[in-house]
């Protein structure tokens, strides 16, 4: 539910709750959420592990209310946790989903959740259909969008036939929400390059794990693009922001560690039309692959939530996706403004692993602004905590190497 439309500007009397599932690590999207609302004067409470110093040391956090939800817990128990948190507020609170699993839970059990927890009125089954890698193919087909060839199977024969058809390399992913957290067989996206690596995937399937394999589209010259925004009315085309992923970790399949806000009208129009056709409402973060040589365009991911890199997308009115969510759910007027292009978003600790490829000015000589994930001049403690963790990790590796040689 959301409140009735009223005034302009943020309602600082309505706090925000960041809901997360599993055991998040180095969650720069969570920190960005806390900072962007906190700078508006909105109290932000988080579900976090006590060990997440790089998040909890932010001066913009109003409090830690619980640990993240368990992916193994029945939904009723997770809803009970959320409703218990709502009791501590005594008034309305905007809910921000920090991951697909949280977004799915909030949609599927919306009628069971305390109405003081303000969420989007999205169709109950839609977030799961969008975040499920296989069912997304059906959604894409229904709205006239290309989706890579893929297979979901536990059959080694089916897997071998698929790879014979599309060729190596292929992408391996967890097929559905919660699977990546509850089933460690394919916990993260992997690029399968060789027959030996494929044999490992076949063994996983043979043990009864559903494996999702997808055609690899990242050939030379192919571009990776983001679309992001907030759909506020079902059936209407939302404002869509665009940007490019120019460096990732791992390089071929990983998260964007250097991202640039750039215009891409074709992809923005496809995304807006897709949201309208399926009746989606809420924040969205989708990944696209564009081959400039022939204009081929494929949707590869649709996250029914704000993305970790959402601060790449800001507007001339000071808006971003999380701020738009708070304004809408508290019934405030939204001045969308125009997207600010030329911004760079950087994940410092991961970009270091990319060497020269992780330097923003390699892709944009004179960026309008660089949005760093950990460092902020007005909130330096998270960056110091992250630096301490990295130094500690490096020290342990050096010590382990020295002991191995001894």
LUMDOPA-494079 format. One record per atom (N, C-alpha, C): x, y, z; residue in one letter. Coordinates in steps of 0.02 Angstrom, whole numbers, padded with zeros to 5 digits, always signed. Each point is the difference from the previous one (the first is absolute). Last residue first. Layout:
# residues N
XYZA...
END
This chain:
# residues 406
+02874-01123+00205X+00045-00016+00056X+00011-00075+00010X-00148+00112-00160X+00069-00005-00023X+00048-00023+00055X-00231+00038+00042X+00004-00054-00049X+00071-00010-00025X-00051+00178+00147X-00001-00064+00036X+00007-00058-00048X-00018+00216-00091X+00064-00008+00035X+00003-00067+00037X-00201+00061-00106X+00052-00015-00049X+00067-00013+00033X-00179+00072+00136X-00011-00068-00023X+00052-00021-00051X+00001+00223+00075X+00022-00046+00053X-00008-00073-00021X-00081+00164-00146X+00074+00003+00002X+00026-00048+00053X-00232+00027-00013X+00025-00035-00059X+00076-00003+00000X-00107+00123+00169X-00010-00072+00010X+00026-00040-00059X+00002+00236-00015X+00049-00024+00049X-00006-00075+00012X-00159+00107-00138X+00065-00003-00033X+00054-00027+00047X-00213+00039+00090X-00002-00056-00046X+00067-00009-00036X-00027+00187+00140X+00002-00062+00039X+00000-00061-00044X-00026+00209-00100X+00068-00007+00025X+00008-00065+00040X-00214+00057-00075X+00042-00019-00056X+00072-00009+00021X-00158+00076+00159X-00014-00069-00019X+00047-00023-00056X+00010+00225+00068X+00027-00044+00052X-00011-00073-00017X-00095+00163-00140X+00073-00002-00008X+00032-00046+00052X-00232+00039+00018X+00015-00041-00058X+00076-00005-00010X-00075+00143+00168X-00014-00069+00019X+00016-00047-00058X+00016+00229-00041X+00054-00021+00045X-00009-00072+00021X-00169+00098-00128X+00059-00010-00041X+00059-00023+00043X-00203+00059+00111X-00006-00062-00040X+00062-00015-00042X-00006+00207+00127X+00011-00061+00039X-00011-00064-00040X-00034+00241-00071X+00062-00035-00017X+00009-00067+00035X-00170+00199-00075X-00015-00063+00034X+00058-00048-00010X-00016+00216-00105X-00042+00014+00057X-00016-00062+00042X+00134-00009-00200X+00032+00050+00043X-00041+00015+00062X+00009-00236-00128X-00041+00061-00005X+00029+00050+00050X+00050-00270-00111X+00024+00064+00024X-00052+00054-00010X-00051-00220-00074X+00019-00003+00071X+00021+00069+00027X-00074-00033-00229X-00045-00043+00039X+00016+00001+00074X+00028+00203-00189X+00037-00057+00028X-00045-00039+00048X-00029+00175-00215X-00036-00025+00059X+00036-00062+00025X+00065+00221-00159X+00016-00070+00013X-00033-00019+00066X-00049+00198-00206X+00011-00016+00071X+00018-00074+00004X-00001+00111-00209X-00037+00051+00037X+00011-00009+00075X+00188-00089-00173X-00066-00016+00027X-00031+00059+00038X+00192-00037-00186X-00018+00054+00045X-00070-00013+00029X+00106-00164-00138X+00058+00041+00017X-00017+00053+00052X-00094-00247-00044X-00029+00066-00004X+00053+00049+00025X+00055-00227-00020X-00063-00003-00037X-00032+00068-00008X+00204-00037+00120X+00011-00038-00062X-00062+00002-00044X+00005+00091+00220X+00018+00046-00055X+00021-00036-00064X-00057-00121+00207X-00057+00033-00032X+00019+00043-00060X+00124-00225+00088X+00008+00072+00008X-00055+00037-00038X+00049-00245+00010X-00041+00025+00054X+00006+00075+00012X+00126-00132-00161X-00070-00002-00020X-00046+00028+00054X+00237-00027+00037X-00016+00058-00043X-00073+00002-00021X+00022-00165+00189X+00058+00036-00025X-00021+00061-00041X-00138-00164+00124X-00003+00005-00072X+00061+00035-00030X-00050-00031+00237X+00018-00064-00028X+00001+00002-00077X-00071+00188+00127X+00072-00009+00007X+00023-00065-00032X-00231+00056+00019X+00033+00029-00059X+00076-00008+00005X-00139-00068+00182X-00002-00047-00056X+00034+00028-00063X-00017+00134+00197X+00038-00060+00017X+00001-00050-00057X-00126+00207-00026X+00072+00008+00005X+00037-00065+00013X-00217+00069-00136X+00006-00043+00059X+00075-00008+00013X-00153+00197-00139X+00061-00040+00008X-00005-00041+00064X-00140+00167-00198X-00007-00034+00065X+00055-00052+00005X-00048+00242-00148X+00032-00065+00006X-00013-00027+00070X-00118+00196-00184X+00020-00022+00067X+00033-00069-00004X-00102+00121-00187X+00071+00014+00012X+00023-00016+00070X-00258+00071-00052X+00046-00045-00034X+00072+00022+00014X-00252+00030+00120X+00066+00031-00007X+00047-00051-00032X-00281+00024-00018X+00058-00039+00021X+00064+00039-00013X-00227+00132+00052X+00031-00035-00056X+00061-00039+00025X-00237+00068+00141X+00059+00031-00029X+00024-00039-00060X-00189-00038+00171X+00047-00048-00028X+00064+00034-00026X-00181+00046+00195X+00028+00041-00054X+00057-00041-00031X-00221-00068+00159X+00066-00017-00026X+00017+00047-00057X-00169+00002+00235X+00008+00015-00071X+00072-00018-00021X-00112-00132+00208X+00028+00065-00018X+00004+00008-00076X-00072-00193+00151X-00050+00044-00030X+00025+00069-00018X+00116-00201+00090X-00025+00046+00051X-00048+00051-00029X+00104-00161-00138X-00034-00039+00051X-00024+00043+00058X+00125+00099-00182X-00062-00029-00023X-00039-00034+00056X+00215+00091+00047X-00048+00052-00017X-00067-00030-00019X+00178-00148+00038X-00023+00030+00062X-00052+00054-00014X+00103-00101-00186X-00042-00048+00036X-00028+00031+00063X+00157+00123-00122X-00064-00001-00034X-00048-00048+00034X+00222+00007+00076X-00036+00060+00021X-00069+00003-00033X+00142-00173-00066X-00022-00009+00069X-00038+00060+00026X+00095+00008-00221X-00054-00049+00007X-00026-00009+00070X+00100+00237-00053X+00025-00065-00022X-00057-00050+00014X+00036+00294-00018X-00035-00063+00011X+00044-00059-00017X+00025+00252-00019X+00028-00032+00059X-00029-00068+00016X-00043+00147-00194X-00039+00019+00058X+00025-00033+00064X+00093-00044-00217X+00012+00071+00014X-00041+00025+00059X+00065-00262-00006X-00031+00048-00046X+00014+00072+00023X+00113-00272+00011X-00028+00056+00037X-00026+00050-00051X+00119-00256+00014X-00056+00033-00033X-00029+00055+00045X+00177-00141+00070X+00024+00022-00066X-00053+00044-00032X-00039-00114+00205X+00023+00069+00004X+00035+00024-00063X-00079-00229+00034X-00054+00048-00015X+00022+00073+00003X+00105-00238+00016X+00032+00059-00030X-00050+00056-00012X-00067-00212+00090X+00055+00022+00043X+00032+00064-00024X-00257-00040-00064X+00063-00034-00010X+00053+00026+00048X-00277-00016+00034X+00054+00046-00019X+00065-00040-00006X-00218-00136-00055X+00025+00037+00058X+00049+00052-00024X-00080-00207-00119X-00058+00039+00022X+00014+00038+00065X+00155-00092-00217X-00004-00002+00073X-00057+00044+00023X+00087-00130-00231X-00049+00050+00022X-00006-00008+00076X+00176-00079-00225X-00021-00002+00071X-00051+00054+00012X+00082-00043-00221X+00030-00058+00033X-00018-00005+00074X-00076+00107-00263X-00009+00007+00072X+00031-00061+00033X+00069+00096-00249X-00028-00052+00042X-00007+00024+00071X+00049+00081-00278X-00010+00022+00069X-00034-00055+00039X+00136+00072-00253X-00033-00052+00040X-00001+00021+00073X+00102+00117-00197X-00058+00026+00036X-00036-00051+00043X+00211-00016-00134X-00061-00019-00035X-00064+00024+00034X+00224+00057+00075X+00015-00018-00069X-00063-00018-00040X+00010+00054+00241X-00005+00056-00047X+00011-00018-00073X-00097-00135+00216X+00053-00010-00050X-00005+00056-00051X-00086-00038+00269X-00009+00032-00065X+00060-00015-00044X-00137-00081+00245X+00059-00008-00042X-00016+00027-00069X-00101+00040+00270X-00009-00012-00071X+00067-00009-00033X-00138+00011+00261X+00062-00003-00038X-00015-00020-00072X-00140+00127+00224X+00004-00052-00051X+00065+00006-00039X-00161+00085+00222X+00070+00003-00020X+00010-00058-00049X-00213+00149+00146X+00025-00053-00043X+00073+00014-00019X-00227+00070+00183X+00067+00013-00027X+00021-00058-00043X-00262+00039+00015X+00054-00006+00048X+00066+00016-00032X-00223-00109-00122X+00010+00060+00039X+00054-00013+00052X-00109-00116-00250X+00046+00002+00057X-00002+00067+00035X-00120-00110-00200X-00033+00031+00057X+00044+00005+00062X+00042-00080-00235X-00009-00051+00053X-00033+00029+00062X+00044+00141-00190X-00037-00058-00024X-00012-00052+00055X+00131+00197+00044X-00070+00016-00011X-00040-00062-00020X+00235-00020+00025X-00032+00012+00065X-00075+00013-00009X+00128-00020-00197X-00006-00064+00035X-00035+00008+00067X+00053+00193-00126X-00056-00036-00029X-00011-00067+00035X+00185+00130+00064X-00062+00034+00019X-00060-00038-00026X+00213-00076-00066X-00013-00013+00071X-00066+00031+00022X+00076+00039-00220X-00019-00071+00009X-00018-00014+00072X+00084+00214-00050X-00068-00009-00026X-00023-00072+00008X+00221+00052+00060X-00046+00032+00046X-00072-00010-00023X+00173-00072-00141X-00008-00045+00057X-00049+00030+00050X+00053+00132-00186X-00032-00061-00023X-00014-00047+00059X+00120+00206+00033X-00072+00008-00008X-00035-00065-00020X+00219+00077+00134X-00011-00054-00048X-00076-00005-00010X+00211+00162+00136X-00066-00008-00031X-00002-00060-00048X+00157+00018+00228X-00001+00021-00070X-00070-00010-00029X+00167-00029+00235X-00067+00022-00019X+00002+00030-00070X+00168-00192+00112X-00004+00068-00026X-00072+00015-00020X+00169-00180+00162X-00061+00010-00038X-00006+00074-00019X+00169-00203+00116X+00003+00067-00029X-00061+00006-00047X+00007-00190+00119X+00042+00036+00047X+00018+00070-00025X-00198-00210-00033X+00033+00058-00028X+00041+00036+00053X-00044-00268+00009X-00035+00063+00013X+00040+00058-00031X+00045-00237-00115X-00010+00025+00067X-00040+00064+00005X+00090-00149-00189X-00067-00017+00027X-00018+00036+00063X+00213+00017-00132X-00050-00018-00050X-00071-00003+00029X+00197+00058+00139X-00003+00042-00060X-00058-00016-00046X-00025-00040+00266X+00050-00019-00050X-00014+00032-00068X-00048+00155+00080X+00041-00048+00038X-00045-00058+00023X+00011+00220-00200X-00035-00044+00046X+00050-00043+00037X-00040+00239-00168X+00048-00047+00030X-00037-00039+00053X-00123+00146-00134X+00060+00000-00042X+00056-00042+00029X-00282+00049-00004X+00049-00036+00040X+00063-00006-00042X-00197+00194-00030X+00039-00057-00024X+00043-00029+00055X-00255+00139-00008X+00072+00005+00011X+00035-00062-00024X-00265+00143+00031X+00045-00047-00032X+00073+00014+00017X-00286+00041+00078X+00069+00026-00001X+00046-00054-00028X-00281+00061-00012X+00053-00051+00003X+00068+00034-00007X-00281+00047+00064X+00063+00030-00018X+00055-00053+00009X-00240-00104-00044X+00037+00040+00049X+00058+00038-00032X-00250-00089-00094X+00072-00005-00011X+00037+00045+00049X-00241-00123+00049X+00030+00060-00028X+00075-00008-00008X-00143-00169+00098X-00024+00012-00067X+00026+00064-00032X+00000-00012+00262X-00004-00058-00043X-00029+00019-00067X+00141+00166+00162X-00068-00016-00020X+00000-00059-00048X+00203+00085+00096X-00047+00018+00053X-00072-00017-00017X+00275-00070-00052X-00066+00003-00032X-00052+00012+00055X+00274+00050-00022X-00054-00018+00045X-00066+00008-00038X+00279-00049-00072X-00052+00050+00010X-00051-00025+00051X+00219-00079-00188X-00023+00005+00069X-00055+00053+00004X+00182-00161-00173X-00057+00046+00004X-00024+00000+00072X+00249-00066-00133X-00050-00003+00053X-00060+00044-00019X+00203-00137-00155X-00037+00059+00020X-00046-00015+00059X+00225-00094-00163X-00046-00016+00054X-00030+00065+00026X+00118-00084-00252X-00006+00047+00057X-00050-00025+00051X+00178-00100-00211X-00067+00000+00030X+00000+00044+00062X+00198-00052-00134X-00040+00057-00020X-00069+00004+00029X+00116-00237-00008X+00036+00063-00008X-00047+00055-00025X-00130-00185+00129X+00054-00004-00050X+00035+00068-00005X-00184-00112+00159X+00051+00053+00008X+00058-00010-00049X-00202-00142+00046X-00008+00051-00052X+00056+00051-00001X-00076-00268+00080X+00047+00054+00016X-00001+00050-00058X-00198-00178+00093X+00045+00017-00054X+00044+00060+00019X-00098-00155+00194X-00023+00052-00046X+00054+00013-00053X-00096-00181+00213X+00053+00018-00046X-00028+00048-00052X-00064-00114+00256X-00021+00046-00052X+00062+00017-00042X-00081-00214+00175X+00053+00043-00027X-00030+00043-00056X-00080-00160+00227X-00021+00032-00063X+00054+00050-00021X+00044-00224+00149X-00004+00073+00003X-00022+00027-00068X+00047-00238+00063X-00068+00025+00011X-00007+00075+00005X+00197-00143-00050X-00017-00007+00071X-00068+00033+00015X+00097+00013-00217X-00012-00071+00013X-00018-00013+00073X+00065+00219-00071X-00067-00018-00023X-00017-00073+00016X+00217+00074+00049X-00048+00036+00043X-00071-00019-00020X+00170-00078-00136X-00001-00038+00062X-00049+00033+00050X+00039+00110-00204X-00039-00060-00010X-00004-00043+00063X+00138+00190+00000X-00070+00020+00001X-00045-00061-00010X+00230-00035-00020X-00016+00016+00069X-00073+00021+00008X+00085-00036-00215X-00008-00064+00035X-00017+00012+00073X+00056+00184-00132X-00068-00023-00014X-00013-00066+00035X+00216+00088+00011X-00046+00040+00041X-00072-00021-00011X+00161-00102-00134X+00010-00021+00070X-00046+00039+00046X+00007+00056-00230X-00035-00063+00012X+00006-00023+00071X+00024+00262-00039X+00031-00061-00024X-00044-00061+00013X-00059+00233+00061X+00040+00007-00061X+00021-00067-00031X-00188+00133+00169X+00025-00068-00011X+00036+00000-00068X-00070+00192+00194X+00011-00011-00071X+00032-00068-00008X-00170+00098+00204X+00065-00025-00022X+00003-00005-00075X-00149+00107+00233X+00005-00007-00073X+00071-00020-00019X-00088-00075+00241X+00010+00063-00035X+00008-00014-00075X-00045-00176+00158X-00016+00058+00043X+00008+00067-00035X-00040-00264-00046X+00021+00054-00046X-00015+00065+00037X-00018-00188+00134X+00027-00033-00059X+00024+00050-00052X-00109+00027+00227X+00068+00024-00015X+00030-00030-00063X-00251+00064+00108X+00033-00054-00034X+00068+00024-00024X-00145+00147+00117X-00015-00062+00035X+00036-00060-00031X+00023+00224-00089X+00014+00005+00071X-00008-00067+00036X-00047+00029-00233X+00071+00018+00008X+00019+00005+00074X-00226-00045-00062X+00044-00056-00016X+00073+00017+00013X-00183+00161+00026X+00015-00042+00058X+00048-00057-00017X-00121+00105-00210X+00011+00032+00066X+00007-00053+00054X+00069-00089-00237X-00059+00031+00028X+00016+00034+00066X+00162-00122-00149X-00058+00012-00042X-00055+00043+00030X+00278+00002+00016X-00055-00027+00040X-00064+00018-00036X+00209-00020-00160X-00028+00042+00052X-00046-00041+00045X+00198-00001-00220X-00037-00040+00049X-00023+00046+00056X+00084+00025-00276X-00008+00029+00066X-00039-00048+00044X+00171-00055-00218X-00069+00013+00019X+00000+00029+00071X+00190-00029-00228X-00021-00005+00070X-00075+00012+00009X+00027-00150-00165X+00033+00029+00058X+00030+00067-00020X-00221-00113-00126X+00073+00003+00005X+00023+00030+00065X-00229-00059-00097X+00021+00070+00004X+00075+00009+00003X-00098-00223-00025X-00037+00045-00043X+00028+00071+00001X+00085-00171+00141X+00017-00017-00069X-00033+00048-00048X-00057+00018+00225X+00067+00027-00012X+00023-00018-00071X-00207-00088+00071X-00004+00073-00003X+00069+00030-00017X-00014-00232+00036X-00031+00019-00064X-00003+00076-00008X+00077-00087+00205X+00049-00012-00053X-00029+00019-00069X-00143+00011+00188X+00053+00051+00005X+00050-00008-00057X-00167-00161+00022X-00029+00063-00023X+00053+00055+00000X+00062-00207+00091X-00009-00006-00072X-00028+00064-00029X+00022-00022+00233X+00066+00011-00031X-00006-00005-00077X-00196+00074+00176X+00021-00054-00045X+00066+00017-00033X-00144+00134+00145X+00042-00043+00041X+00028-00057-00043X-00087+00267-00068X-00008-00072-00001X+00043-00033+00054X-00066+00231-00161X-00002-00015+00072X-00013-00074+00006X+00095+00185-00205X-00029-00063+00022X+00000-00002+00076X+00024+00188-00231X+00016-00025+00067X-00031-00068+00011X+00045+00239-00175X-00017-00071+00003X+00026-00029+00066X-00055+00263-00004X+00049-00050-00024X-00028-00071+00003X-00159+00209-00046X+00031-00028+00059X+00048-00054-00023X-00161+00226-00105X+00042-00059-00007X+00032-00019+00066X-00243+00125-00035X+00071+00014+00014X+00040-00064-00006X-00252+00047-00009X+00038+00010-00062X+00072+00018+00009X-00177-00063+00163X+00003+00072-00013X+00044+00015-00061X-00035-00225+00077X-00068+00029-00001X+00001+00075-00017X+00204-00123+00030X-00033-00018-00062X-00068+00033-00006X+00119+00027+00202X+00032+00036-00055X-00034-00014-00067X-00071-00122+00189X-00020+00070+00005X+00028+00040-00058X+00069-00222+00019X-00069+00004-00021X-00027+00071+00002X+00216-00042+00083X-00001-00010-00073X-00070+00005-00027X+00038+00004+00233X+00012+00065-00032X-00001-00007-00076X-00009-00192+00140X-00065+00031-00014X+00007+00069-00030X+00199-00115+00061X-00036-00036-00052X-00066+00033-00016X+00140+00087+00173X+00034+00006-00064X-00037-00035-00057X-00098+00123+00223X+00014-00069-00021X+00028+00002-00071X-00079+00198+00097X+00067-00017+00025X+00019-00072-00014X-00215+00086-00066X+00052+00042-00030X+00070-00020+00022X-00195-00107+00090X+00005-00015-00072X+00056+00039-00033X-00050+00046+00227X+00031-00066-00007X+00008-00018-00074X-00110+00204+00051X+00072+00001+00017X+00033-00068-00006X-00240+00012-00041X+00043+00031-00051X+00073+00002+00020X-00211-00079+00118X+00044-00050-00031X+00054+00031-00044X-00168+00133+00121X+00035-00043+00047X+00051-00047-00032X-00062+00247-00090X-00032-00065-00004X+00041-00052+00038X+00024+00249+00083X+00018-00038-00060X-00036-00067+00001X+00009+00227+00139X-00056-00045-00014X+00013-00037-00065X+00185+00104+00186X-00034+00011-00063X-00053-00053-00011X+00068+00082+00251X+00031-00034-00056X-00040+00013-00063X+00028+00063+00285X-00023+00026-00065X+00040-00033-00056X-00078-00055+00261X+00059-00009-00042X-00020+00016-00072X-00165-00002+00163X+00043+00058+00013X+00066-00004-00038X-00166-00176+00000X-00011+00054-00049X+00039+00063+00015X+00071-00261+00053X-00029+00057+00035X-00009+00059-00048X+00004-00242-00107X+00048+00046+00031X-00037+00059+00031X-00100-00176-00132X+00014-00024+00067X+00045+00048+00039X-00062+00030-00231X-00062+00004+00039X+00010-00023+00072X+00181-00014-00159X-00018+00070+00014X-00061+00005+00045X+00145-00185-00098X-00032-00001+00065X-00021+00070+00022X+00109-00045-00210X-00042-00059+00008X-00038-00001+00065X+00155+00179-00051X-00055-00002-00048X-00047-00058+00014X+00196+00029+00132X-00044+00057+00011X-00060-00001-00048X+00170-00166-00025X-00037-00009+00062X-00051+00057+00010X+00149+00017-00181X-00049-00054-00011X-00043-00009+00062X+00179+00150+00014X-00052+00027-00043X-00055-00051-00013X+00192-00067+00120X-00042+00045+00041X-00057+00029-00042X+00157-00131-00113X-00037-00041+00047X-00046+00042+00044X+00153+00105-00153X-00058-00031-00032X-00044-00039+00049X+00138+00202+00103X+00019-00057-00043X-00064-00030-00028X-00004+00187+00152X+00070+00002-00018X+00023-00055-00046X-00237+00150+00061X+00027-00067-00008X+00072+00004-00024X-00156+00177+00147X+00043-00006-00059X+00028-00071-00002X-00217+00146+00127X+00042-00060-00004X+00038+00001-00066X-00121+00191+00177X+00012-00021-00069X+00047-00059+00000X-00179+00080+00195X+00071-00007-00015X+00007-00025-00072X-00197+00104+00204X+00021-00024-00066X+00075-00001-00009X-00081-00027+00249X-00025+00043-00053X+00024-00026-00066X+00064-00099+00208X-00063+00030+00021X-00032+00045-00052X+00220-00141+00034X-00007+00067-00028X-00062+00035+00027X+00055-00227+00054X+00046+00046+00035X-00006+00071-00025X-00121-00183-00098X-00027+00017+00065X+00044+00050+00037X+00070-00096-00206X-00050+00052-00009X-00029+00023+00067X+00146-00185-00005X+00037+00063-00009X-00050+00058-00007X-00090-00213+00008X+00026+00017+00065X+00039+00066-00003X-00077-00092-00199X-00055+00029+00038X+00021+00019+00071X+00155-00110-00142X-00015+00067-00025X-00055+00033+00041X+00053-00224+00050X+00056+00044+00017X-00015+00072-00021X-00153-00165-00065X-00004+00014+00072X+00056+00045+00024X+00004-00080-00221X-00052+00051+00008X-00008+00019+00073X+00143-00177-00045X+00030+00063-00023X-00050+00057+00006X-00076-00216+00048X+00046+00022+00052X+00032+00067-00019X-00142-00106-00154X-00039+00024+00058X+00046+00026+00055X+00090-00107-00197X-00020+00070-00008X-00038+00028+00059X+00181-00193+00041X-00064+00005-00035X-00023+00072-00004X+00264-00054+00009X-00059+00007+00044X-00064-00001-00040X+00229-00002-00089X-00028-00065+00015X-00064+00003+00042X+00133+00193-00061X-00029-00028-00061X-00031-00069+00011X+00022+00206+00183X+00031-00063-00019X-00033-00027-00063X+00032+00267+00079X-00045-00057+00001X+00036-00063-00024X+00142+00198+00119X-00037-00013-00062X-00043-00062+00006X+00043+00122+00227X+00045-00028-00050X-00041-00010-00064X-00074+00199+00161X+00000-00073-00001X+00055-00023-00047X-00031+00232+00055X-00061-00027+00033X-00001-00076+00003X+00173+00229-00010X-00005-00068-00026X-00056-00034+00037X+00038+00278-00050X+00002-00058+00044X-00002-00065-00038X+00026+00228-00090X-00037+00015+00062X+00000-00059+00048X+00179+00085-00202X-00044-00054+00024X-00032+00020+00065X+00165+00133-00118X-00069+00010-00022X-00047-00056+00021X+00243+00014+00031X-00033+00046+00046X-00073+00010-00017X+00153-00225-00044X-00024+00061-00033X-00036+00044+00050X+00090-00223+00041X+00035+00059+00025X-00020+00064-00035X-00083-00222-00057X-00029+00024+00063X+00037+00060+00028X+00072-00114-00204X-00067+00029-00007X-00022+00035+00064X+00207-00113-00012X+00003+00047-00056X-00068+00031-00015X+00025-00172+00166X+00025+00064+00023X+00001+00053-00056X-00113-00236+00053X+00004+00042-00060X+00022+00071+00018X-00047-00190+00154X+00068+00002-00026X+00008+00047-00060X-00212-00053+00112X+00041+00044+00042X+00071+00009-00028X-00206-00047-00166X+00041-00039+00047X+00042+00048+00042X-00239+00079-00107X+00071-00011-00015X+00031-00044+00052X-00224+00154-00086X+00008-00069+00021X+00070-00020-00021X-00089+00261+00051X+00024-00053-00044X-00005-00068+00034X-00094+00281-00007X+00015-00058+00041X+00016-00058-00046X-00013+00286-00012X+00004-00063-00036X+00020-00055+00050X-00109+00273-00013X+00031-00054+00039X-00002-00066-00038X+00010+00248-00114X-00047-00055+00013X+00036-00053+00042X+00089+00210-00101X-00028+00006+00067X-00048-00054+00019X+00139+00029-00202X-00065+00035-00004X-00031+00010+00069X+00197-00125-00027X+00017+00069-00019X-00062+00042-00009X-00024-00231+00043X+00024+00035+00058X+00018+00072-00014X-00062-00145-00176X-00058+00020+00040X+00022+00039+00062X+00169-00082-00141X-00042+00045-00040X-00062+00022+00038X+00157-00157+00102X+00026+00068-00009X-00049+00046-00037X-00052-00231+00032X+00002+00035+00064X+00021+00073-00009X+00008-00140-00188X-00070+00011+00021X-00002+00041+00064X+00209-00073-00078X-00025+00055-00041X-00072+00017+00018X+00099-00187+00103X+00029+00062+00025X-00025+00060-00039X-00065-00212-00074X-00032+00015+00064X+00027+00065+00028X+00099-00083-00194X-00068+00024-00014X-00037+00017+00063X+00213-00102+00009X+00004+00073-00012X-00067+00029-00019X+00092-00221+00127X-00062+00021-00033X+00000+00076-00009X+00151-00199+00089X+00023+00059-00037X-00057+00029-00042X-00087-00213+00083X+00070+00017+00012X+00018+00059-00045X-00234-00148+00110X+00032+00047-00047X+00072+00015+00020X-00177-00198+00045X+00059+00028+00036X+00037+00046-00048X-00275-00060+00000X+00063-00037-00006X+00055+00031+00041X-00194+00161-00078X-00006-00072+00011X+00068-00033-00009X-00127+00262+00058X+00050-00039-00035X-00007-00073+00019X-00116+00271+00017X-00010-00072+00011X+00049-00039-00043X-00032+00261+00107X+00034-00038-00053X-00004-00074+00018X-00151+00228+00067X+00027-00064+00023X+00030-00036-00059X-00073+00272+00078X+00006-00053-00051X+00031-00061+00033X-00159+00224+00099X+00066-00033-00008X-00002-00051-00057X-00141+00232+00050X-00011-00070-00017X+00068-00033-00012X-00021+00232+00047X-00030-00033+00058X-00014-00074-00014X+00083+00161-00161X+00053-00023+00044X-00026-00033+00063X-00081+00046-00258X-00032-00001+00066X+00050-00031+00049X+00057+00139-00240X-00005-00063+00038X-00036+00009+00067X-00061+00154-00219X+00057-00010+00046X-00010-00063+00041X-00222+00121-00084X+00064-00012-00034X+00054-00010+00053X-00268-00062+00044X+00047+00054-00008X+00061-00020-00042X-00200-00161-00013X-00007+00062+00037X+00055+00049-00020X-00133-00265-00049X+00043+00055-00023X-00012+00064+00038X-00044-00237+00121X-00033+00042-00050X+00046+00057-00020X+00113-00229+00084X-00043+00052+00027X-00030+00042-00055X+00063-00265-00026X+00033+00064+00003X-00049+00051+00028X+00041-00293-00008X-00042+00060+00000X+00043+00062+00000X
END
